């Protein structure tokens, strides 16, 4: 995850991040910042744990400010606004 004025942040793994404190379950990971008005500019996603024998892959696409939907990106690769100072406005996931 690349955040405006902060840079790349480490991967958040289920149960590895502090709770949001906003009525959700304990240990739910937070990606980004809260209360700082900083945009998420790029993201890399990957599945860390799969059932044995599951060969499916995660694909995701992002909706970039002033541009729209970018193409589907396979897990492990980055998608977003590299050096353009544009925010990601939505993320869509699929497994196939």
N, C-alpha and C positions, 0 to 999 in steps of 0.2 A: 504494500500500500504506500503510495507516494502522496504526501500531504504538503500543501502550500506552505512555504517558509520553514518547513520541518525536514522534508526529505523522506527517504524510504524508512519505513517502520518494520519491525520484525513480524514474522508470521504469528498470528493468534490462533491457538489451537483450543478446541472445545475444553472448557474447564481451566484454561491456562491464563485467563484474563480476569480482571476484577469485574464484579457485577455492575450493571448499569445503574442499579439503585432506583430504577424507575418502574418498579412493580413486576419486573421479570425475574426469572429463576436465578438462583445463586450461580456464579461462575459463567454467566453467558458472556461470550467474547464481544468486545466493542472494537469496531474498526473505524478509525477516524478520530475526531476530537469532539468534545461537547463544550458549548459555551465560548468557543474561541473564534467562530466565524471563519474557519479555514476550510478551503475546498480540498476534496479528494481529487487528485489529478490522474493517477494511474493505479492499476491494480494487477496483481498476479494472483491467480487462484490455483489450488491443486488439492486433490483428495489425498490425505495422508494415510487413511486406514480403509481398506476394502475387504469385503468378505473374500475368503480364499477362492481362487478360480474366477473371480469377477474381472473380466477384461474390458468392461465398459470404461469410457473416458468422460471426464467433465469438460464441457465447452461453455464459454460464456461470451457475452457481448455487452458493450457499454453504450450508453447514450451520452454523447459528448455535447456540451454547451455549444450552441450556434452551428452545429454540424448534423446531429442526429445519430442514428444507430451506426456503429462500426461493425465490421464483419465478425463472424464467430471466431473466437480464439481458443485454441486447445489449452488444457491445463499446463501450468508451468511457464507460460509465456505472458508478457505484459500487454495491456491494452489501456488506452487513454490518451491524454494530451501531453506528449513529450515536449517540454519547453514552450508550450503555447499559452500557459496560464489560463486554461479552461477547465471547468469543473465537470466531473462525471455526474450525470443527473439521474441515471437509472442503470441497473445491472440485471441482465437476464441470464439464467443458468439452464443447462440441459445436460442430461447424461445419456450417452448412447454408445 
